[in-house]
Amino acid sequence: MSHRSQPRQVREREPREPREPPQPREPRVARTRRELAEARATLGPGAVGAVMTMGALHAGHVRLIRKAREDNAHVVVTIFLNPLQFGPHEDLSRYPRTVDSDLDLCTREGADVVFLPTPDVIYRDGDPSVRVDAGALGAVLEGQARPGHFDGVLTVVGKLLHLTGADRAYFGQKDAQQLLLISRMVRDLDFPVQVLSVPTVREDDGLALSSRNTYLTSSDRQVALALYRALQAGASAATEGPSAVRRAARAVLVLEPLVLVDYLVLVHPWTLQDVPEWYRGEALLAVAGRVGTTRLIDNAPVVVGPGGGPREVSSIEAGVGSDGRRPEGTGQPDSAGSERRRAR
């Protein structure tokens, strides 16, 4: 006589309460060299990415941190308002200081370590008698407007690269001259680190994000948009050659008399020298001006000539693109050789 087993009764599970998402882990905050070394020692194996800031963090810094997080096992963020890169009549004393919100942002974005030193930690003997000299590249454009600025930048970046032990360091395209100089320092002085550029982050209206934007009044902001519109106009004319780029950008700026233009240039991205009319290849359209009491800078990497147009970032190593290859049509205009001879 066959026996058929009864189907097993299955109890319906009671619905689970939805789980709260895991809370971000707070980074270790180091304020001294020893604390940084101890925090660095706990990170374990894997590459370390560094994001160096002066604080007052915004969405542009978020993009840098996220890129570092994407590329590396660990991320170190430095927050240091470097007095060496400010001139005697610049805005060091009123530069925004937002440490609590900066730390909250670093927590949300998954930074492992935040280095938050004071000047006496970085410059243990006071004003350093030995500094990194930015050379000829640091004496033009921003360097001409702010003498000694890039010496201060390179000195502190060099120190922070040593202290953080970073494998990769991330900087924004918005500060294109700074990005170029840091890349050259790392290359020329054989720092064992890779410098990577991240595209400029903009407000919805096109204004490049900057900690100094907090100085702008609502009317100043509207005036400042002329800088972005000038870059857009110049980039749109890139296929027609250098003169067309400069002419289109200048035409926008002359319509906004409240922008006191410091410079508007189309330069080679590795030499920062004006590109001649015959030039075809990668260039940097850069602008600086004062709106109200605030000095603003912006730029647009472009490829000049047929098939050209805007790029997101410049190639930052002389002769080598960000992908490790030499871009096409990028002969340096003032170097000896065929590019100069072609202009004759």
C-alpha positions in Angstrom: 0.0 0.0 0.0 1.7 3.2 -1.2 2.0 6.1 1.2 1.9 9.6 -0.3 3.5 12.2 2.0 1.5 15.2 2.9 2.8 18.5 1.5 4.9 20.4 4.0 3.3 23.5 5.4 5.4 26.6 4.6 4.9 29.5 6.9 5.0 32.8 5.2 7.8 35.0 6.4 6.8 38.2 8.1 8.1 41.2 6.1 11.3 42.6 7.3 11.8 46.1 8.5 13.8 48.0 5.8 17.4 48.3 6.9 19.0 51.6 7.4 21.8 52.3 4.9 25.2 51.9 6.6 26.5 55.2 8.0 29.6 56.6 6.4 32.7 55.9 8.5 34.4 59.0 9.8 37.9 59.5 8.5 40.9 59.6 10.8 41.7 63.2 11.4 45.4 64.0 11.7 46.7 67.3 12.8 50.4 66.6 13.3 53.1 64.8 11.3 53.1 61.9 13.8 49.3 61.5 13.7 49.4 61.5 9.9 52.2 58.9 9.9 50.2 56.7 12.3 47.0 57.1 10.3 48.9 56.3 7.0 50.3 53.2 8.6 46.9 51.8 9.4 45.7 52.0 5.7 47.0 48.6 4.7 48.0 47.5 1.2 46.9 49.3 -1.9 47.4 52.6 -3.7 46.8 55.9 -1.9 45.2 58.9 -3.7 45.7 62.4 -2.4 43.4 65.4 -2.8 45.0 68.6 -1.7 42.8 71.5 -0.7 42.7 74.8 1.2 39.3 74.0 2.7 35.9 75.6 1.9 35.2 72.4 0.0 32.5 72.3 -2.7 31.3 70.0 -5.5 34.6 70.5 -7.4 36.4 68.9 -4.5 33.8 66.2 -4.3 34.6 65.2 -7.9 38.3 65.1 -7.1 37.7 62.9 -4.0 35.4 60.6 -6.0 37.9 60.1 -8.7 40.6 59.3 -6.1 38.2 56.9 -4.5 37.5 55.2 -7.8 41.2 54.8 -8.7 42.7 53.9 -5.3 42.3 51.7 -2.3 42.7 54.6 0.1 42.1 58.4 -0.1 43.9 61.1 1.9 42.5 64.6 1.8 44.6 67.5 3.0 43.1 70.7 4.2 45.7 73.4 4.7 45.4 77.2 4.0 48.9 77.8 2.8 50.2 81.2 3.7 53.1 80.9 1.3 51.0 81.2 -1.8 49.3 84.5 -0.7 50.8 87.9 -1.4 50.9 90.7 1.2 47.7 92.3 -0.2 45.7 89.2 -1.0 42.8 87.5 0.7 44.4 85.1 3.2 42.7 86.7 6.2 39.2 86.5 4.7 39.5 83.2 2.8 36.5 81.1 3.9 37.1 78.6 6.7 34.5 75.9 7.0 36.3 73.0 8.8 33.2 71.3 10.3 31.3 71.1 6.9 34.6 70.1 5.2 35.0 67.1 7.5 31.3 66.2 7.0 31.9 66.2 3.2 35.0 64.1 3.6 33.0 61.6 5.7 30.2 61.4 3.1 32.7 60.9 0.3 34.6 58.1 2.0 38.0 59.7 2.7 40.1 57.5 4.9 42.3 60.2 6.3 42.0 64.0 6.6 45.2 65.9 7.3 44.4 69.2 8.9 47.7 70.8 9.9 48.4 74.4 11.0 51.2 76.4 9.5 53.7 75.6 12.3 53.2 71.9 11.5 54.0 72.3 7.8 56.7 75.0 8.3 58.3 73.9 11.5 61.0 76.6 11.5 58.7 79.4 10.3 59.0 80.9 6.9 61.1 78.4 4.9 64.4 79.6 3.6 64.5 76.9 0.9 61.5 76.8 -1.5 60.7 75.3 -4.9 61.2 77.8 -7.7 58.5 77.6 -10.3 60.8 79.0 -12.9 59.7 80.6 -16.2 56.4 78.8 -16.3 55.5 80.3 -12.9 56.3 83.9 -14.0 53.6 84.3 -16.6 49.8 84.7 -16.5 48.8 84.0 -12.9 52.5 84.2 -11.9 52.8 87.7 -13.4 49.7 88.8 -11.6 50.7 87.1 -8.3 54.5 87.1 -8.0 55.8 84.2 -5.9 52.4 82.5 -5.8 53.5 79.3 -7.6 56.7 79.1 -5.6 54.5 78.8 -2.5 52.1 76.3 -4.2 54.9 74.0 -5.4 56.7 74.2 -2.0 53.6 73.0 -0.1 52.5 70.4 -2.6 56.0 68.9 -2.6 55.9 68.7 1.2 52.4 67.2 1.2 53.4 64.6 -1.4 56.2 63.5 0.9 54.1 63.6 4.1 51.1 61.7 2.6 53.1 59.2 0.7 50.6 59.4 -2.1 50.8 57.2 -5.2 48.4 59.5 -7.2 47.5 63.1 -6.7 44.4 64.8 -8.2 44.0 68.4 -9.2 41.3 70.3 -11.1 41.6 71.6 -14.7 40.2 75.0 -13.5 43.7 75.8 -12.1 45.4 74.9 -15.4 48.7 76.7 -14.8 49.0 75.2 -11.3 48.2 71.7 -12.7 50.9 72.1 -15.3 53.5 73.3 -12.8 52.8 70.5 -10.4 53.1 68.0 -13.2 56.4 69.5 -14.3 57.8 69.5 -10.7 56.9 65.9 -10.2 58.5 65.0 -13.6 61.6 67.2 -13.2 62.3 66.3 -9.6 61.4 62.6 -9.9 58.6 62.5 -7.4 57.3 58.9 -7.3 53.7 60.0 -7.9 51.3 60.2 -10.8 49.5 63.6 -11.3 46.0 63.3 -12.7 43.7 66.1 -13.8 39.9 66.2 -13.3 37.6 68.4 -15.5 36.3 71.7 -14.1 33.0 71.5 -12.3 30.5 74.3 -13.0 27.3 75.7 -11.6 24.2 75.2 -13.7 24.7 78.6 -15.2 28.3 77.8 -16.2 30.2 79.6 -13.5 33.3 77.5 -12.5 33.1 76.4 -8.9 35.6 78.2 -6.7 35.8 78.8 -2.9 36.1 82.5 -3.8 32.6 82.5 -5.4 31.3 83.1 -1.8 32.6 86.7 -2.2 30.4 87.4 -5.1 27.1 89.3 -4.7 24.1 88.2 -6.7 24.8 91.0 -9.3 28.5 90.1 -9.4 27.6 86.5 -10.3 25.6 87.6 -13.3 28.6 89.8 -14.4 31.0 86.9 -13.8 29.2 84.7 -16.3 30.7 86.7 -19.1 34.0 84.8 -18.4 32.3 81.5 -19.2 30.4 82.9 -22.2 33.7 84.2 -23.6 35.3 80.8 -23.3 32.3 79.1 -24.9 32.4 81.6 -27.8 36.2 81.1 -28.3 35.9 77.3 -28.2 33.1 77.3 -30.7 35.4 79.1 -33.2 38.3 76.7 -32.7 37.9 75.1 -36.1 38.7 78.4 -37.7 42.1 78.9 -36.1 43.7 80.9 -33.3 42.7 84.4 -34.4 39.0 83.4 -34.7 39.2 81.9 -31.1 40.7 85.1 -29.6 38.3 87.3 -31.6 35.2 85.5 -30.6 36.1 85.4 -26.9 37.1 89.1 -26.8 33.8 90.1 -28.5 31.9 88.7 -25.5 34.1 90.4 -22.9 33.9 93.9 -24.4 30.1 93.7 -24.0 30.6 93.4 -20.2 32.4 96.5 -18.9 32.1 95.5 -15.3 34.6 92.7 -15.8 38.1 94.1 -15.4 40.0 91.7 -17.6 43.5 90.9 -16.5 44.3 88.6 -19.5 42.6 86.7 -22.2 45.1 84.3 -24.0 45.2 81.3 -26.3 48.4 79.5 -25.3 50.2 76.2 -25.8 49.2 74.0 -22.9 52.8 73.0 -22.1 54.7 76.2 -22.7 52.0 78.8 -21.9 53.3 80.8 -24.9 50.8 82.4 -27.4 50.1 80.1 -30.3 50.7 81.6 -33.8 48.1 81.8 -36.5 49.4 78.8 -38.4 49.2 76.6 -35.3 47.0 73.5 -35.3 46.5 71.3 -32.2 45.9 71.4 -28.6 45.7 74.9 -26.9 44.4 76.5 -23.7 42.1 79.5 -23.8 42.5 81.2 -20.4 40.9 84.2 -18.9 41.3 86.1 -15.6 39.5 89.2 -14.4 38.1 91.0 -11.4 34.4 91.2 -10.7 33.6 93.6 -7.9 36.3 92.8 -5.3 36.9 89.2 -6.4 39.5 88.0 -8.9 38.3 85.0 -10.9 40.1 82.7 -13.3 38.8 80.1 -15.8 39.9 78.3 -18.9 38.8 76.0 -21.8 41.1 73.4 -23.3 40.6 73.3 -27.0 41.9 71.7 -30.2 42.5 74.4 -32.8 42.0 73.6 -36.5 39.8 71.4 -38.7 37.9 68.9 -36.6 38.8 70.8 -33.5 36.7 72.1 -30.6 36.6 71.9 -26.8 38.3 69.3 -24.6 37.6 68.4 -21.0 41.2 68.6 -19.8 44.6 69.6 -21.1 47.4 67.2 -21.6 49.6 68.1 -18.6 53.0 66.5 -19.5 55.1 68.3 -22.0 54.9 66.1 -25.1 52.7 63.4 -23.5 48.9 63.3 -23.3 46.9 62.3 -20.3 46.7 58.8 -21.8 50.5 58.6 -22.1 50.6 59.2 -25.8 51.7 62.3 -27.7 48.6 64.1 -29.1 48.5 64.8 -32.8 49.4 68.2 -34.1 50.9 69.5 -30.9 54.3 70.9 -32.0 55.4 73.6 -29.6 55.3 76.9 -31.4 58.4 78.5 -30.1 60.7 75.5 -30.1 63.3 75.0 -32.8 62.5 72.7 -35.6 59.9 72.1 -38.2 57.0 73.9 -36.4 59.0 77.2 -36.4 60.2 76.7 -39.9 56.6 76.2 -41.1 55.8 79.7 -40.0 58.4 81.3 -42.3 
